[in-house]
Amino acid sequence: KMSVPDYMQCAEDHQTLLVVVQPIGIVPEESFFRIYKRISAVSQVNVRDSQRVLYIRYRHHYPPENNEWGDFQTHRKVVGLITITDCASAKDWPQTFEKFHLQKEMYGSTLYDSRLFVFGLQGEIADQPRTDVAFYPSYEECETVEKRIEDFIESLFIVLESKRLDRATDKSGDKIPLLCVPFEKKDFVGLDTDSRHYKKRCQGRMRKHVGDLCLQAGMLQDSLVHYHMAVELLRSVNDFLWLGAALEGLCSASVIYHYPGGTGGKVGSRRAQGGSLSAEAGNRHRPGAQEVLIDPGALTSNGINADTSAEIGRAKNCLSPEDIIDKYKEAISYYGKYKNAGVIELEACVKAVRVLAIQKRSMEASELLQNAVYINLRQLSEEEKIQRYSILSELYERIGFHRKSAFFKRIAAMQCAAPSIPEPGWRACYKLLLETLPGYSLSLDPKDFSKGTHRGWAAVQMRLLHELVYASRRMGNPALCVRHLSFLLQTMLDFLSDQEKKDVTQSLESYTAKCPGTMEFITLPDGLKLPPVPFTKLPIVRSVKLLNLPTSLRPHKMKSLLGQNVSTKSPFIYSPIIAHSRGEERSKKIDFQWVQGDVCEVQLMVYNPMPFELRVENMGLLTAGVEFESLPAALSLPAESGLYPVTLVGVPQTTGQITVNGYHTSVFGVFSDCLLDNLPGVKTSGCTVEVIPALPRLQISTSLPRSAHTLQPSSGDEITTNVSVQLYNGETQQLIIKLENIGTEPLETLEVTSKIVNTKEKLYGDFLSWKLEDILSQFPLKPGKIATFTVNIKVKLDFSCQENLLQDLSDDGISVTGLPLSSPFRQVVKPRVETKPINPQESSKVGDFSHVK
């Protein structure tokens, strides 16, 4: 019983000669595979003096029991053996040569020829010319390896050709031997060898065998004729196992004819060197092309001569693409009758699927693969199971069944860590699991999940991510566990139940206790890079708003209250091109300014999607453009809280344009940088604001008591305070005003002006008077210093016309207005046209002043 299936088999392998390359004694693995790679590169050789091409299939391991099926299908027969050995001294040579002979005996019944490559031996022995042994000083100095292999393949061809001619020639009177597979031998003991039935069976099997030899010898047309004859003979005696083999041979030859690029999906065309097959394929498509005549010696047995064979043209014998699959299915059904032919049946299924994949007949291919899954072989080792499921996965991928492919690859991954394996291969398991991700519409880049539409089955994806976490843990890589768990929590949050959310976050916290989550890329051994996973959903941010400074700290653009206003008008030029782009800029433009060194605020509206209290240990702003000191905050958001305002603060250290482009958090031990560009559905009224240089700050206090009511509403531009005083007509009183510099910049100028509001009568003389000389001598006013000046209030009214003026005066009072203190050096800051404030009520002013009413 053949025990080891070759899952890489494809139809064109039927035309190859099998050569085994093996080491003898102790050969360094790296050296062996370096030579093996060079040997296996010689995979096709043009036969001299003919258009035929020989194809070689190399294996460095081949079970001897599979070799016993060589008569059944000749491509399974080891016809060449190449051995590689180290031999340092002449005294070791006899023993080395003896080992070579023992190795030959293992495949002795089928070998056509063999070679021994000896590395390291020099001297008398190495100088003797030999055909079967090649001596090389070292693994580096062996230029002639490829030439030796070509000579070796020619010697194989000579033996193959003699066997083909010998078997195909009619030897009158000679009995044709009955070819058998190993398990049949006991069934034919005592059979009548003279019966017509027996003879037909012998003829049919031999004819099929000659077809195999012709195919290997590069004679495609001959092989088709022999296979057709074998099918008729074997069908007439119900020899189903060999009938299946003849049908499969017919399919293989037809596939080689129709698909010269091969069906194995190997890199590069198998027929790059051309040769008879490509020439024949070319002739087939040119109308009126000459047929290549068959070698008459090949077809004289059983009365078929060259003339009749020329009539049976290749076009007639070659199956159509549709017939190939029908015949494959028929062959597979015959193999299925024999439990000992499970490997043959399985391999035939795989070959047919590869052909169907090229024909893009995915549903039929999937049915055949389903059949292959259930073919019963002996108890497979874990390694063989992994190989089997991996190949099934690859074949499903080839026919476009991506999810089915991922399913089998995942089974292969689980098999790598099966309980029965003494040392589970968690690295192999992890690598295979990663390969299943595309089949389940899963990538490990969180950006692919930020577009809003979820692809694939979330339940399966979560299971797969859990398996990646488990495999990472068993590999001893906590950083990888944290990354995969973070990804699971971030991307699958909408699909997790309340209990699962709790479980995942508990696991995450236990892992981050050993290895905190970072925003670094993680590079895997095979070069794959895992991107960071920012927690943009913990908490979810719905809006970002930059806040103006408190009224008392707002900068005001300085203008002279004594009438020395500077015009800021500019010419207006319309351009439809610029207007469109400026619209976007304007939507991002903020009509207030921040001040260097003052605490600035940004308000986020957030909510907690978790069914438990969410603690954000470290939340602060991410900015660009200006040096900025962020002052992190710690939050505790109630379970499933609605929108919740959070204010983040910081201090700009330099001047210029500052952009708030995101925020950073630390949740469950994972540090995240969340950029606003990556957040869907976040409302913002602009994130870029101008930071102006640090300004003076002034605090004003007066000697009079505060007024109980406001004399007039503030325009919003000014900071006001109201004081009241009652005077008799003609009476005078002093108002002492204290000016304190509470900022860090010196106050350099002082302007004072007054106006009278709500008067109903003409005033005589100056109502208010002051002298600035004394106070101006104290300027510039240094930080922390206080200056005072006195305002004299004198009342002089005419009461002759209005009786109720007193009543009106007691209602309205009289306003005294103190004027701004500001630095003339700030006047250089002029508003640009495009930065004009949107709201005229809040026109920007540089300087800091106060009104006293």
C-alpha positions in Angstrom: 0.0 0.0 0.0 1.4 3.4 -1.0 1.4 5.4 2.2 2.7 8.9 1.6 0.7 11.1 -0.8 2.5 13.8 -2.8 0.1 16.7 -2.6 2.2 18.8 -5.0 1.5 16.4 -7.8 0.2 17.8 -11.1 -0.7 16.3 -14.5 2.6 17.3 -16.1 4.6 15.3 -13.5 3.6 12.2 -15.5 6.2 13.1 -18.1 9.0 13.5 -15.6 11.8 11.2 -14.6 12.1 10.9 -10.8 15.7 11.4 -9.4 16.4 11.2 -5.7 19.3 13.3 -4.3 20.5 12.1 -0.8 23.4 12.7 1.5 25.7 9.8 2.6 27.2 10.0 6.1 27.3 13.4 7.8 26.9 16.3 5.3 26.3 19.8 6.6 22.7 20.6 5.8 23.5 24.0 4.4 26.1 22.5 2.0 23.8 19.7 1.0 21.0 22.1 0.1 23.3 24.4 -1.8 24.3 21.6 -4.1 20.7 20.2 -4.2 19.5 23.6 -5.4 22.1 23.6 -8.2 21.3 20.0 -9.2 17.5 20.7 -9.2 18.0 23.7 -11.4 18.8 21.3 -14.3 15.1 20.3 -14.6 14.7 20.0 -18.4 17.2 18.9 -21.0 16.9 18.9 -24.8 17.8 15.5 -26.2 20.6 15.9 -28.8 19.7 15.1 -32.4 16.0 15.3 -31.7 13.3 17.8 -30.8 12.4 15.9 -27.6 12.8 17.4 -24.1 13.3 15.4 -21.0 11.8 16.7 -17.7 13.3 15.7 -14.4 11.6 15.8 -11.0 14.1 15.9 -8.0 13.3 14.8 -4.5 15.6 14.7 -1.5 13.3 12.3 0.3 11.2 9.5 -1.2 9.6 6.6 0.6 10.8 3.2 -0.9 7.2 1.7 -0.6 6.0 4.4 -3.1 8.7 3.2 -5.5 7.0 -0.2 -5.7 4.2 1.5 -7.6 6.6 2.3 -10.4 5.2 -0.2 -12.9 1.7 1.2 -12.3 2.7 4.8 -13.1 6.4 5.1 -14.3 6.7 8.7 -13.0 6.6 7.2 -9.5 9.6 5.1 -10.1 13.0 6.3 -8.9 15.1 6.0 -12.1 18.1 8.1 -10.9 20.0 8.4 -7.7 22.5 11.1 -6.9 24.4 10.9 -3.6 26.4 13.6 -1.9 29.1 12.9 0.6 32.0 14.4 2.6 35.3 12.4 2.4 38.4 14.0 3.9 41.0 11.2 3.6 41.8 8.3 1.3 41.3 5.7 4.1 37.6 6.7 4.4 37.0 6.2 0.7 36.3 2.4 0.7 33.7 2.8 3.5 32.1 5.8 1.6 31.9 3.8 -1.6 30.3 0.9 0.2 27.6 3.2 1.6 26.9 4.4 -1.9 26.3 0.8 -3.0 24.0 0.2 0.0 22.0 3.3 -1.0 21.7 2.1 -4.5 20.3 -1.2 -3.3 17.4 0.6 -1.6 16.0 1.6 -5.1 18.0 -1.0 -7.0 15.1 -2.6 -8.9 14.1 0.6 -10.6 17.3 2.6 -11.0 18.5 3.4 -14.5 21.8 5.0 -13.4 23.4 6.7 -10.3 26.1 9.1 -9.4 28.2 9.8 -6.3 29.5 13.4 -5.7 32.5 13.4 -3.3 33.6 16.7 -1.7 36.9 17.1 0.0 38.9 14.2 -1.3 42.1 14.9 -3.4 45.0 12.8 -4.6 45.4 9.5 -6.4 41.9 8.2 -5.9 40.3 11.5 -7.1 42.5 11.6 -10.2 41.2 8.2 -11.5 38.6 8.8 -14.3 35.2 7.3 -13.3 31.7 7.7 -14.8 29.7 7.1 -11.7 31.8 9.2 -9.2 32.7 12.9 -9.4 35.4 14.3 -7.0 35.4 18.0 -6.0 37.9 19.7 -3.6 35.2 21.6 -1.8 31.6 22.8 -1.9 32.8 26.1 -3.3 35.0 24.6 -6.1 32.6 22.5 -8.1 31.9 24.4 -11.3 31.1 21.3 -13.3 28.1 20.0 -11.2 25.5 21.2 -13.7 27.4 19.6 -16.7 27.7 16.3 -14.8 24.0 16.3 -14.2 23.2 16.9 -17.9 25.5 14.0 -18.8 23.7 11.9 -16.1 20.3 12.7 -17.6 21.5 11.7 -21.0 22.5 8.3 -19.7 19.0 8.0 -18.1 17.4 8.8 -21.5 19.4 6.1 -23.2 18.1 3.5 -20.7 14.6 4.9 -21.0 14.6 4.8 -24.8 15.9 1.2 -24.9 13.1 0.1 -22.4 10.5 1.9 -24.4 11.6 0.3 -27.7 11.9 -3.1 -26.0 8.5 -3.0 -24.5 6.8 -1.5 -27.5 8.2 -4.0 -30.0 6.2 -7.1 -30.8 8.2 -10.2 -30.0 6.2 -12.9 -31.6 5.7 -15.9 -29.4 6.9 -14.2 -26.3 4.4 -13.9 -23.5 3.7 -10.4 -22.3 4.4 -10.2 -18.6 1.5 -9.1 -16.3 2.4 -5.9 -14.6 1.0 -5.6 -11.0 0.7 -3.2 -8.2 2.0 -4.5 -4.9 -1.3 -5.5 -3.3 -2.4 -7.4 -6.4 0.3 -10.0 -6.5 -1.4 -12.4 -4.2 -4.6 -12.2 -6.2 -3.1 -13.6 -9.4 -1.5 -16.7 -7.9 -2.9 -19.8 -9.8 -4.7 -17.9 -12.5 -4.9 -19.4 -16.0 -2.3 -17.6 -17.9 -3.4 -19.0 -21.2 -6.9 -17.6 -21.1 -7.9 -14.8 -23.6 -9.0 -12.7 -20.7 -5.6 -12.9 -19.0 -3.8 -12.1 -22.2 -5.9 -9.0 -22.8 -5.2 -7.9 -19.3 -1.5 -8.3 -19.9 -1.7 -6.5 -23.2 -3.7 -3.6 -21.8 -1.4 -3.1 -18.9 1.7 -3.2 -21.0 0.2 -0.9 -23.5 -0.6 1.6 -20.7 3.0 1.1 -19.4 4.4 1.9 -22.9 2.2 5.0 -23.0 3.9 6.1 -19.7 7.4 5.5 -21.2 6.6 7.4 -24.4 5.3 10.4 -22.4 8.5 10.4 -20.3 10.6 10.1 -23.5 9.0 13.3 -24.9 6.8 11.5 -27.4 3.4 13.0 -26.6 1.6 11.8 -29.8 2.7 8.1 -29.3 1.7 8.2 -25.7 -1.9 9.3 -26.6 -2.2 6.4 -29.1 -1.0 3.9 -26.5 -3.3 5.2 -23.8 -6.3 5.0 -26.1 -5.5 1.4 -27.0 -4.9 0.5 -23.3 -8.3 2.0 -22.3 -10.1 -0.2 -24.9 -8.3 -3.3 -23.9 -8.6 -2.8 -20.1 -12.3 -1.7 -20.4 -13.1 -5.0 -22.2 -11.8 -7.1 -19.2 -13.0 -4.8 -16.4 -9.5 -4.2 -15.1 -10.7 -1.1 -13.3 -7.6 0.0 -11.3 -5.4 -0.1 -14.5 -8.2 1.3 -16.6 -8.2 4.3 -14.2 -4.5 4.6 -14.6 -4.8 4.5 -18.5 -7.5 7.2 -18.4 -5.4 9.3 -16.1 -2.4 8.9 -18.5 -4.7 10.1 -21.3 -5.7 13.1 -19.2 -2.1 13.9 -18.4 -0.9 13.8 -22.0 -3.9 15.9 -23.0 -3.3 18.5 -20.3 0.4 18.7 -21.3 -0.8 19.4 -24.9 -3.4 22.0 -24.0 -1.6 23.8 -21.2 2.1 24.1 -22.1 2.6 26.5 -19.2 1.8 23.7 -16.7 -0.9 23.4 -14.1 1.2 23.3 -10.9 1.3 27.1 -10.5 5.0 27.0 -10.2 6.9 30.2 -10.8 8.0 30.5 -14.5 6.9 28.4 -17.4 8.0 24.8 -17.3 8.7 24.9 -21.0 10.9 28.0 -21.2 13.4 26.1 -23.3 11.0 25.1 -26.0 11.3 21.7 -27.5 9.0 19.2 -29.3 6.0 19.9 -27.1 5.8 23.6 -27.8 6.6 22.9 -31.4 3.8 20.4 -31.6 1.4 22.8 -29.8 2.3 25.4 -32.3 1.7 23.1 -35.3 -1.7 22.2 -33.8 -2.9 25.8 -34.1 -1.6 26.4 -37.6 -4.0 25.1 -40.3 -2.3 22.9 -42.8 0.8 22.3 -40.6 2.7 19.1 -41.2 2.2 16.3 -38.7 5.4 14.9 -37.2 5.5 11.2 -38.1 5.6 8.6 -35.3 8.6 6.4 -34.9 7.5 3.2 -36.8 9.3 1.0 -34.3 7.0 2.2 -31.5 3.7 1.0 -33.0 4.2 -2.3 -34.7 3.0 -4.5 -31.9 -0.5 -5.9 -32.2 -0.6 -5.2 -35.9 -0.7 -1.4 -35.6 1.8 0.0 -38.1 3.0 3.4 -39.0 0.4 4.0 -41.6 -2.6 3.5 -39.4 -1.0 5.5 -36.6 -0.5 8.4 -38.9 -4.3 8.3 -39.7 -5.0 8.3 -35.9 -3.8 11.9 -35.7 -3.1 13.6 -32.4 -6.0 15.9 -32.7 -8.3 12.9 -32.7 -6.6 11.2 -29.7 -6.1 14.3 -27.6 -9.0 14.9 -25.2 -10.8 18.2 -25.3 -10.6 20.4 -22.1 -14.1 19.2 -21.1 -13.3 15.5 -21.8 -10.2 15.7 -19.7 -12.3 16.4 -16.5 -14.8 13.7 -17.4 -12.1 11.1 -17.8 -10.4 12.3 -14.6 -13.7 11.8 -12.7 -14.1 8.4 -14.3 -10.6 7.4 -13.3 -11.1 8.7 -9.7 -14.3 6.6 -9.5 -12.4 3.4 -10.5 -9.6 4.2 -8.0 -12.3 4.6 -5.3 -13.2 0.9 -5.7 -9.8 -0.1 -4.1 -9.1 0.9 -0.5 -5.3 0.4 -1.1 -5.4 3.0 -3.9 -6.4 5.9 -1.6 -3.2 7.8 -2.3 -3.6 7.4 -6.1 -7.2 8.6 -5.8 -6.3 11.6 -3.6 -3.5 12.7 -6.0 -5.7 12.3 -9.0 -8.3 14.6 -7.3 -5.6 17.2 -6.7 -4.3 17.0 -10.3 -7.9 17.4 -11.7 -8.5 20.4 -9.4 -5.4 22.1 -10.7 -6.7 21.7 -14.2 -10.2 22.9 -13.2 -8.6 26.0 -11.6 -7.0 26.9 -15.0 -10.3 26.3 -16.7 -12.0 28.5 -14.0 -14.6 25.9 -13.2 -14.6 26.6 -9.5 -17.7 24.7 -8.4 -16.6 21.4 -10.0 -13.2 21.9 -8.5 -14.7 22.4 -5.1 -16.7 19.1 -5.4 -13.6 17.2 -6.2 -11.7 18.8 -3.3 -14.6 17.9 -1.0 -14.2 14.3 -2.2 -10.4 14.5 -1.5 -11.1 15.6 2.1 -12.9 12.4 2.8 -10.6 9.9 1.1 -9.5 7.6 3.9 -5.8 7.1 4.2 -3.9 5.3 7.0 -3.4 7.1 10.3 -1.5 10.2 9.3 1.2 11.8 11.5 0.6 15.4 12.7 3.1 16.7 10.2 1.3 14.9 7.3 -2.0 16.4 8.5 -0.5 19.9 8.5 0.8 19.3 5.0 -2.6 17.9 3.8 -4.6 20.8 5.2 -2.2 23.4 3.9 -2.4 22.0 0.4 -6.2 21.8 0.5 -6.1 25.5 1.6 -3.8 26.4 -1.3 -6.1 24.6 -3.8 -9.2 26.3 -2.4 -7.4 29.6 -2.7 -6.5 28.9 -6.3 -10.1 28.3 -7.3 -11.2 31.5 -5.5 -12.8 29.9 -2.4 -10.9 32.3 0.0 -12.9 31.6 3.1 -12.8 27.8 2.6 -9.0 28.2 2.0 -8.7 30.1 5.3 -10.7 27.5 7.1 -8.3 24.7 6.1 -5.3 26.8 6.8 -6.7 27.5 10.3 -7.1 23.7 10.9 -3.5 23.3 9.8 -2.5 25.9 12.3 -4.3 24.2 15.1 -2.7 20.9 14.1 0.7 22.5 14.6 -0.1 22.8 18.3 -2.1 19.6 18.7 -2.0 18.0 22.2 -0.3 14.9 20.8 2.8 16.8 19.7 5.5 16.7 22.4 6.8 20.1 21.4 4.0 22.1 19.9 5.0 24.5 17.1 3.5 27.7 18.2 5.5 29.8 15.8 4.3 27.7 12.9 0.8 27.9 14.3 1.0 31.7 14.5 2.4 32.1 11.0 -0.3 29.9 9.5 -3.0 31.8 11.5 -1.7 35.1 10.0 -2.0 33.6 6.5 -5.7 32.9 7.1 -6.5 36.6 7.8 -7.3 37.7 4.1 -9.7 34.8 3.7 -11.8 36.1 6.6 -11.6 39.7 5.3 -9.4 40.6 8.2 -6.3 42.8 8.1 -4.3 43.9 11.1 -4.4 47.6 10.2 -7.0 49.4 12.3 -7.4 52.0 9.5 -9.1 49.4 7.3 -11.9 49.3 9.9 -12.3 53.0 10.3 -14.3 53.4 7.1 -17.6 52.4 8.9 -18.6 49.3 6.9 -17.6 46.0 8.4 -16.7 43.1 6.1 -16.7 39.4 7.0 -18.1 37.4 9.9 -17.4 39.2 13.1 -17.8 36.1 15.2 -15.2 34.1 13.2 -12.9 37.1 13.1 -13.1 37.5 16.9 -12.3 33.8 17.3 -9.3 34.1 15.0 -8.0 37.1 16.9 -8.4 35.2 20.2 -6.4 32.4 18.7 -3.6 34.8 17.6 -3.5 36.2 21.2 -3.2 32.7 22.6 -0.5 31.7 20.1 1.4 34.9 20.9 1.2 34.1 24.6 2.5 30.5 24.1 5.3 32.0 22.0 6.3 34.1 25.0 5.6 37.4 23.3 3.5 39.6 25.6 3.9 42.7 23.3 2.2 40.7 20.5 -0.6 39.7 22.9 -1.2 43.3 23.8 -1.3 44.4 20.1 -3.8 41.7 19.1 -6.0 42.2 22.1 -6.0 46.0 21.5 -6.9 45.4 17.9 -9.8 43.0 18.9 -11.1 45.6 21.4 -10.8 48.5 19.0 -12.2 46.9 15.8 -14.8 44.5 17.2 -16.2 46.7 20.0 -19.6 46.8 18.3 -19.9 43.0 18.2 -18.7 42.2 21.8 -21.3 41.4 24.4 -21.1 43.2 27.8 -19.5 40.2 29.4 -16.9 39.8 26.5 -16.0 43.5 26.9 -15.2 42.9 30.5 -13.3 39.7 29.8 -11.2 41.3 27.0 -10.3 44.4 29.1 -9.4 42.2 32.1 -7.1 40.1 29.9 -5.6 43.3 28.4 -4.9 44.8 31.8 -3.2 41.6 33.0 -0.9 41.6 29.9 -0.1 45.4 30.0 0.9 45.0 33.6 4.0 43.2 32.2 4.3 45.0 28.9 2.4 48.3 28.3 0.9 48.9 24.9 2.7 51.5 22.8 2.4 53.3 19.5 5.5 51.5 18.0 5.3 49.2 15.0 6.0 45.5 15.9 8.1 43.7 13.4 7.6 39.9 13.1 10.4 37.5 12.2 9.2 37.2 8.6 9.3 40.9 8.1 5.6 41.7 8.5 5.0 44.9 10.5 2.0 45.3 12.8 0.8 48.9 12.9 -0.1 50.5 16.3 -3.7 50.4 17.5 -4.9 53.7 18.9 -8.0 53.4 21.1 -10.2 55.9 19.3 -13.3 54.3 20.7 -12.3 54.4 24.4 -13.7 56.9 24.9 -15.5 57.9 21.6 -15.0 61.6 20.8 -17.8 63.3 19.0 -16.7 66.9 18.8 -13.6 69.0 19.4 -13.8 72.7 20.1 -11.0 75.2 20.8 -12.1 77.6 23.5 -11.5 81.3 23.6 -9.5 82.7 26.6 -11.5 84.0 29.6 -12.7 87.5 29.0 -10.2 89.1 31.3 -7.3 87.3 29.4 -8.5 87.9 25.8 -6.1 89.9 23.6 -7.6 93.0 22.0 -6.2 94.6 18.9 -5.0 98.0 20.1 -6.6 101.1 18.7 -6.1 104.7 20.0 -9.2 105.9 21.9 -8.0 109.5 21.2 -9.0 109.3 17.6 -5.7 108.2 16.1 -7.3 105.2 14.3 -5.3 103.6 11.6 -7.3 102.5 8.6 -7.1 98.8 7.9 -8.9 99.0 4.6 -7.4 97.2 1.6 -8.3 96.8 -2.1 -10.7 94.0 -2.8 -9.9 91.8 -5.8 -12.3 89.0 -6.9 -10.9 85.7 -8.2 -13.2 82.7 -8.6 -10.2 80.3 -8.4 -8.9 81.5 -5.1 -12.4 82.0 -3.7 -13.2 78.3 -3.7 -10.1 77.1 -1.9 -10.4 79.9 0.6 -13.8 78.7 1.6 -12.3 75.6 3.1 -9.6 77.6 4.9 -12.3 79.9 6.3 -14.2 77.0 7.7 -11.1 76.0 9.6 -10.2 79.6 10.6 -10.8 80.5 14.2 -11.6 84.2 15.0 -9.8 84.4 18.3 -6.2 84.1 19.4 -4.3 82.4 22.1 -1.5 84.1 24.0 1.9 82.7 24.6 2.3 81.6 28.3 -1.4 81.6 29.1 -3.4 78.4 29.8 -5.5 77.5 26.7 -8.4 75.1 26.7 -9.9 72.6 24.2 -13.3 71.0 24.9 -14.0 67.4 23.8 -17.5 65.9 23.9 -16.9 62.2 24.7 -18.8 59.2 25.7 -18.0 55.8 27.2 -19.4 52.8 25.2 -18.4 50.3 27.9 -20.9 48.8 30.3 -18.6 49.8 33.2 -16.8 52.9 34.4 -13.9 53.8 32.1 -10.8 55.2 33.6 -8.6 57.3 31.3 -5.4 57.8 33.2 -3.6 60.2 31.0 -5.4 62.3 28.4 -3.8 65.3 26.8 -3.6 67.2 23.5 -1.5 66.5 20.5 -0.5 69.6 18.6 1.7 70.8 15.8 3.3 74.1 14.8 4.1 75.6 18.1 6.0 74.3 21.2 3.2 73.4 23.5 3.2 72.1 27.1 0.2 69.7 27.4 -1.2 69.3 30.9 -2.7 65.8 31.0 -6.0 65.0 32.7 -7.3 61.9 34.4 -10.9 61.0 33.6 -13.4 58.7 35.1 -16.4 58.3 32.7 -19.6 56.6 34.0 -20.8 53.4 32.3 -22.4 54.1 28.9 -22.5 57.8 29.7 -24.1 60.1 27.2 -22.0 62.9 25.7 -19.8 64.2 28.5 -17.7 67.4 28.2 -14.0 67.0 28.9 -11.7 70.1 28.9 -8.0 69.5 28.1 -5.5 72.3 28.8 -2.0 73.3 27.9 0.3 76.3 27.6 1.8 77.5 24.3 5.5 78.2 24.8 6.2 80.0 21.5 4.3 82.0 19.0 2.9 81.2 15.6 0.1 79.0 14.2 -0.9 76.0 16.4 -2.9 73.1 15.2 -4.7 70.7 17.5 -4.5 67.5 15.5 -5.5 64.9 18.1 -5.2 63.7 21.7 -3.4 61.0 23.5 -4.8 58.6 26.1 -3.8 55.8 28.4 -6.5 53.2 28.8 -6.1 49.7 30.3 -2.3 50.2 30.1 -2.3 51.0 26.4 -0.9 54.3 25.3 -2.7 55.8 22.2 -2.2 58.7 19.9 -5.6 59.5 18.3 -5.4 61.8 15.3 -8.5 63.7 14.4 -8.0 62.9 10.7 -8.6 59.2 11.5 -11.8 59.8 13.5 -15.0 59.5 11.6 -17.9 61.8 12.4 -16.0 64.2 14.6 -17.4 67.7 14.5 -14.9 70.6 14.8 -15.2 74.3 14.1 -11.5 74.5 13.1 -8.4 73.3 14.8 -5.8 75.9 13.9 -5.4 79.1 16.0 -2.9 81.9 16.1 -0.7 82.2 19.2 0.5 85.8 19.7 3.4 87.0 22.0 2.8 87.4 25.7 0.9 90.6 26.5 0.8 93.0 29.5 -2.1 92.5 32.0 -3.6 95.3 34.1 -5.9 95.2 37.1 -7.8 98.4 38.0 -9.5 99.2 41.3 -11.1 102.4 42.5 -11.8 104.3 45.7 -15.6 104.5 45.1 -18.1 101.8 46.0 -19.5 99.5 43.3 -22.8 100.4 41.7 -25.8 98.2 42.3 -26.8 98.2 38.7 -25.2 98.4 35.3 -25.4 101.8 33.6 -25.2 100.3 30.1 -24.7 96.8 28.7 -21.2 95.9 27.8 -20.4 95.6 24.1 -18.4 92.5 24.7 -15.2 94.2 23.6 -14.5 95.6 27.0 -14.1 94.7 30.6 -16.3 97.0 32.8 -16.9 97.8 36.4 -19.5 100.1 37.7 -19.1 102.5 40.6 -21.6 105.0 41.9 -21.3 108.4 43.6 -24.0 111.0 44.6 -23.1 114.6 44.4 -24.9 117.9 44.9 -24.9 120.5 42.1 -21.6 122.4 42.4 -20.1 119.7 44.6 -16.6 118.2 43.8 -15.3 114.7 44.7 -12.1 112.8 43.9 -12.0 109.4 42.3 -8.7 107.6 43.0 -7.9 104.8 40.4 -5.2 102.2 41.2 -3.5 100.5 38.3 -1.6 97.3 39.1 0.5 95.4 36.6 -0.4 91.7 37.4 1.3 90.3 34.2 4.9 89.6 33.2 5.3 92.3 30.6 5.8 96.1 31.5 3.0 98.6 30.9 4.4 101.4 28.7 1.6 103.9 27.9 -1.6 105.2 29.4 -4.4 106.9 27.6 -7.4 108.4 29.4 -10.6 109.8 27.8 -14.2 110.3 29.0 -17.6 110.5 27.6 -21.0 111.3 29.1 -24.0 109.0 28.4 -27.7 109.4 29.0 -27.5 113.2 29.9 -30.7 115.2 29.7 -29.3 118.6 30.4 -26.4 120.7 29.1 -23.3 120.6 31.4 -21.4 123.7 32.2 -17.6 123.5 32.2 -15.5 120.3 32.6 -17.3 117.6 34.3 -14.2 115.4 34.9 -10.6 116.6 35.1 -7.3 114.9 35.8 -3.6 115.4 35.5 -1.4 112.6 34.0 2.0 114.0 34.7 2.4 112.4 38.1 1.3 108.9 37.0 3.2 109.0 33.7 6.4 109.5 35.6 5.9 106.0 37.0 5.7 104.4 33.5 6.8 101.9 32.2 5.0 100.1 35.0 7.0 97.0 35.9 5.3 93.7 36.7 3.9 93.7 40.2 4.0 97.6 40.5 1.0 99.9 41.3 0.4 103.4 40.0 -2.5 105.7 41.0 -4.0 108.7 39.5 -6.8 111.0 40.6 -9.9 112.1 38.7 -11.8 115.2 40.0 -15.6 115.0 39.5 -17.4 118.4 39.5 -21.1 118.7 39.0 -22.5 121.8 37.3 -26.1 121.5 36.0 -28.8 124.0 35.0 -32.1 123.1 36.7 -34.2 125.9 35.3 -36.0 123.9 32.6 -36.7 120.4 33.9 -38.6 119.8 37.1 -38.0 116.1 37.2 -34.3 116.2 36.3 -33.4 115.2 39.8 -35.6 112.1 39.5 -33.9 111.2 36.1 -30.5 111.7 37.5 -31.2 109.5 40.5 -32.4 106.8 38.0 -29.7 107.0 35.4 -26.6 108.4 37.2 -23.7 109.7 35.3 -21.1 107.6 33.7 -17.4 108.1 34.2 -15.3 106.0 31.8 -11.6 105.2 32.4 -9.6 104.5 29.3 -7.3 101.8 28.0 -3.7 101.2 29.1 -1.7 99.6 26.3 1.7 99.5 24.8 2.3 101.4 21.6 4.7 98.6 20.5 1.7 96.3 20.0 0.3 98.6 17.3 2.4 96.8 14.7 0.0 93.9 14.9 -2.5 94.9 12.2 -5.3 92.7 11.1 -4.9 91.0 7.6 -7.8 91.1 5.2 -8.4 87.4 5.2 -8.1 87.2 9.0 -10.8 89.8 9.7 -13.0 88.7 12.6 -16.2 87.1 11.5 -18.1 88.6 14.4 -17.8 92.4 14.5 -19.1 92.3 18.1 -15.8 90.6 19.2 -13.2 92.5 17.2 -9.7 91.4 18.2 -7.7 93.9 20.1 -4.1 93.7 21.2 -3.6 95.1 24.6 -5.3 94.7 27.9 -7.4 97.5 29.3 -10.4 98.2 31.6 -13.3 100.5 31.7 -14.6 101.9 34.9 -18.1 103.3 34.8 
